[in-house]
């Protein structure tokens, strides 16, 4: 009979031998359950609202700072009316370059928010280009009022500005302060109302534009 036909015998430890501690079976470890953050408990898009506003401030300061530096180096007059177009182009380019890479500008990365596709996947370069260009419309008439109103209308699950709707993207809280602190429910309506231009100033502007004639109505 060959050794292949011999029955398999269970191995027996020699006398005096014991299992080393590192080889001994370990007891099961209880995995702690993390308390849900505001972004986990609600909608990640809704949690990102407050931090989108703050990120926009940082990104705007970066773009304007670069513009001032160029004016200084080239001896341009600051706040020239012809520079508004270049500022808009610089803002579009800045957001496209950073968001096409990983969905985060410098401001968004600081607060833990990211641009993603509406289905949760990475945003394509085409989608990022669309939302970057339409940002100009979102900023009208002043202080992103159009974008804020659109975010109110699209609800807490999406919070899309006009550029997000056109591009099929959303901005969500992924980590940092945005994921841990979220956004109070009152903040978006309050920010929208605070940024609307006063009716009186609107009437005055329209009246100056129209020249002599009756004062414009409140619907202006």
Backbone torsions as a table, in degrees:
resi	resn	phi	psi	omega
1	UNK	NA	131.2	-179.6
2	UNK	-79.7	168.2	-179.0
3	UNK	-68.7	-19.1	178.1
4	UNK	-71.2	-24.1	-178.2
5	UNK	-90.3	-5.7	-178.9
6	UNK	-73.0	141.9	178.7
7	UNK	-66.6	146.9	179.7
8	UNK	-78.2	127.5	-178.8
9	UNK	-106.2	139.1	177.8
10	UNK	-65.8	137.6	179.5
11	UNK	-74.2	141.1	-179.2
12	UNK	-120.8	130.8	179.8
13	UNK	-66.6	142.0	178.7
14	UNK	-66.3	158.5	-179.9
15	UNK	-58.7	137.0	178.3
16	UNK	84.1	-1.6	-178.7
17	UNK	-93.8	136.8	177.9
18	UNK	-128.8	156.2	-178.1
19	UNK	-72.0	127.5	177.2
20	UNK	-60.1	150.4	-178.4
21	UNK	-58.6	-35.5	-177.4
22	UNK	-71.4	-18.7	178.9
23	UNK	-98.1	-8.0	-179.0
24	UNK	-70.9	145.5	178.7
25	UNK	-60.8	133.2	-177.5
26	UNK	-91.5	145.5	176.8
27	UNK	-69.4	152.1	179.4
28	UNK	-61.7	141.8	-178.9
29	UNK	-99.8	129.8	177.7
30	UNK	-78.0	123.3	178.5
31	UNK	-84.6	121.8	-179.2
32	UNK	-65.8	142.1	177.8
33	UNK	-92.4	120.5	-177.9
34	UNK	-76.5	140.7	175.8
35	UNK	-69.5	137.5	-178.2
36	UNK	-64.7	136.6	175.8
37	UNK	-82.7	167.1	177.0
38	UNK	-54.9	-39.1	-179.8
39	UNK	-68.0	-34.0	179.0
40	UNK	-75.2	-37.2	-176.9
41	UNK	-73.1	-33.5	-179.7
42	UNK	-112.6	-142.3	179.3
43	UNK	-97.5	134.0	-179.7
44	UNK	-64.6	-31.7	177.9
45	UNK	-69.1	-38.0	179.1
46	UNK	-69.1	-38.0	-180.0
47	UNK	-65.7	-23.2	-175.4
48	UNK	-84.5	-8.7	-170.0
49	UNK	-58.5	-53.8	-177.1
50	UNK	-57.9	-37.1	-175.2
51	UNK	-81.1	-21.7	171.8
52	UNK	-64.9	-41.0	179.0
53	UNK	-63.5	-45.3	-178.9
54	UNK	-68.2	-39.1	178.3
55	UNK	-64.0	-37.1	179.1
56	UNK	-63.1	-35.6	177.8
57	UNK	-63.0	-46.2	-179.6
58	UNK	-63.2	-45.8	-178.8
59	UNK	-64.0	-38.4	178.2
60	UNK	-65.1	-40.5	178.1
61	UNK	-63.0	-36.8	179.1
62	UNK	-65.7	-45.7	-179.7
63	UNK	-64.4	-46.6	179.8
64	UNK	-66.0	-36.2	177.2
65	UNK	-63.1	-40.8	177.0
66	UNK	-64.7	-38.0	178.2
67	UNK	-63.6	-44.9	179.0
68	UNK	-62.9	-37.4	178.6
69	UNK	-64.3	-41.8	178.1
70	UNK	-64.0	-41.7	177.9
71	UNK	-60.6	-38.6	179.6
72	UNK	-67.9	-42.9	-177.2
73	UNK	-70.7	-36.9	-176.5
74	UNK	-97.4	3.3	178.8
75	UNK	59.4	41.8	176.3
76	UNK	-87.0	154.7	174.0
77	UNK	-78.9	126.0	-176.8
78	UNK	-71.6	146.9	176.3
79	UNK	66.2	30.4	173.6
80	UNK	-72.6	139.2	-176.7
81	UNK	-60.4	-32.3	-179.2
82	UNK	-71.4	-13.0	-179.4
83	UNK	-84.1	-10.7	-178.4
84	UNK	-61.2	-39.5	178.8
85	UNK	-63.2	-42.7	-179.4
86	UNK	-67.3	-34.5	175.8
87	UNK	-64.2	-41.4	178.4
88	UNK	-63.8	-43.3	178.3
89	UNK	-63.4	-41.3	179.0
90	UNK	-63.4	-40.2	178.3
91	UNK	-64.1	-42.3	178.4
92	UNK	-63.2	-45.5	-178.9
93	UNK	-64.1	-42.3	-179.1
94	UNK	-59.6	-49.7	-177.6
95	UNK	-67.7	-37.0	-179.8
96	UNK	-66.5	-45.5	-176.4
97	UNK	-59.1	-45.1	-176.5
98	UNK	-79.1	-43.3	-175.4
99	UNK	-74.3	-27.6	176.8
100	UNK	-69.7	-22.6	-178.8
101	UNK	-78.3	-55.0	-177.9
102	UNK	-145.0	13.9	177.5
103	UNK	81.7	8.9	-176.4
104	UNK	-134.4	127.9	166.9
105	UNK	-82.4	-178.7	178.6
106	UNK	-63.2	-42.3	178.7
107	UNK	-66.2	-42.7	179.8
108	UNK	-64.6	-38.9	179.5
109	UNK	-65.2	-35.1	-179.0
110	UNK	-62.6	-37.4	-175.0
111	UNK	-102.5	-4.2	174.4
112	UNK	84.9	38.7	175.4
113	UNK	-122.3	157.6	-173.7
114	UNK	-147.2	145.4	173.0
115	UNK	-84.9	125.3	178.4
116	UNK	-133.4	167.5	174.5
117	UNK	-68.6	160.5	-177.8
118	UNK	-60.9	-25.5	178.7
119	UNK	-88.4	3.8	178.4
120	UNK	96.2	-9.3	179.1
121	UNK	-82.4	177.7	179.1
122	UNK	-63.4	142.9	176.9
123	UNK	-75.4	134.5	-179.6
124	UNK	-75.2	157.2	176.0
125	UNK	-56.8	-35.5	178.5
126	UNK	-64.0	-44.1	179.3
127	UNK	-64.3	-40.7	179.0
128	UNK	-64.7	-39.1	178.5
129	UNK	-63.3	-40.9	-179.4
130	UNK	-64.9	-48.3	-177.5
131	UNK	-68.0	-27.6	178.7
132	UNK	-71.4	-39.7	179.8
133	UNK	-71.2	-42.9	-177.4
134	UNK	-71.9	-10.2	175.1
135	UNK	-55.2	-31.4	178.9
136	UNK	-61.6	-39.6	178.1
137	UNK	-70.8	-39.5	179.4
138	UNK	-60.5	-30.4	-176.6
139	UNK	-78.8	-7.4	-177.7
140	UNK	-84.2	155.6	-10.8
141	UNK	-73.5	-31.5	176.0
142	UNK	-148.4	149.8	167.4
143	UNK	52.0	38.0	175.1
144	UNK	60.3	34.3	179.3
145	UNK	-63.2	-42.9	-179.8
146	UNK	-61.4	-41.8	179.0
147	UNK	-66.2	-40.2	179.5
148	UNK	-65.9	-40.9	177.7
149	UNK	-63.3	-41.3	177.2
150	UNK	-62.1	-39.3	178.4
151	UNK	-65.6	-33.7	174.9
152	UNK	-66.2	-42.8	-175.0
153	UNK	-71.0	-31.3	-176.5
154	UNK	-81.4	-8.4	172.1
155	UNK	84.6	169.0	-173.7
156	UNK	-67.7	-21.5	-178.3
157	UNK	-76.1	-22.1	-176.1
158	UNK	-122.5	-48.3	-177.6
159	UNK	48.0	56.0	-177.4
160	UNK	-96.7	132.5	167.3
161	UNK	-80.1	177.8	-175.5
162	UNK	-60.0	-40.0	178.6
163	UNK	-62.6	-35.9	177.9
164	UNK	-67.8	-39.1	178.7
165	UNK	-63.4	-44.8	-179.8
166	UNK	-65.2	-35.0	-175.5
167	UNK	-93.0	-13.4	-175.9
168	UNK	71.7	42.4	-179.3
169	UNK	-126.5	164.3	171.6
170	UNK	-139.2	162.2	176.3
171	UNK	-114.1	124.8	-173.9
172	UNK	-124.6	156.9	173.4
173	UNK	-82.9	126.9	-177.8
174	UNK	-116.4	-30.2	179.2
175	UNK	-165.5	-170.7	176.2
176	UNK	63.2	-151.3	-175.9
177	UNK	-66.5	-32.4	180.0
178	UNK	-62.6	-41.7	-179.0
179	UNK	-76.9	-31.9	-175.7
180	UNK	-87.3	-28.2	-175.6
181	UNK	-110.5	-27.2	179.1
182	UNK	66.2	-157.8	-177.9
183	UNK	-134.7	129.5	175.5
184	UNK	-60.7	146.5	-177.1
185	UNK	-64.4	-24.3	-177.0
186	UNK	-84.3	-11.3	-167.0
187	UNK	-71.2	-43.9	-177.1
188	UNK	-64.5	-47.4	176.0
189	UNK	-60.4	-39.5	-179.5
190	UNK	-65.7	-42.4	179.8
191	UNK	-65.4	-37.1	179.3
192	UNK	-65.3	-44.8	179.7
193	UNK	-67.1	-38.4	-177.8
194	UNK	-66.9	-28.0	-175.7
195	UNK	-93.8	-5.3	177.2
196	UNK	-70.6	137.1	179.5
197	UNK	-66.3	142.1	178.9
198	UNK	-60.7	144.2	-178.4
199	UNK	-63.4	-37.4	-177.8
200	UNK	-63.9	-44.9	179.3
201	UNK	-65.6	-33.5	178.3
202	UNK	-64.6	-44.1	179.5
203	UNK	-61.9	-41.2	-179.6
204	UNK	-64.1	-42.1	-179.8
205	UNK	-64.0	-43.1	-179.4
206	UNK	-65.3	-37.2	-179.3
207	UNK	-66.8	-41.5	178.0
208	UNK	-64.7	-37.3	-179.9
209	UNK	-67.2	-39.1	-177.0
210	UNK	-76.7	-19.1	-178.2
211	UNK	79.9	-150.4	-179.2
212	UNK	-66.6	140.8	179.4
213	UNK	146.8	-178.8	-178.2
214	UNK	-66.1	150.5	179.3
215	UNK	-66.0	143.2	-179.4
216	UNK	-67.5	159.0	-178.6
217	UNK	-80.5	172.6	-178.9
218	UNK	-67.8	-17.5	-179.8
219	UNK	-70.6	-11.5	179.3
220	UNK	-60.1	NA	NA
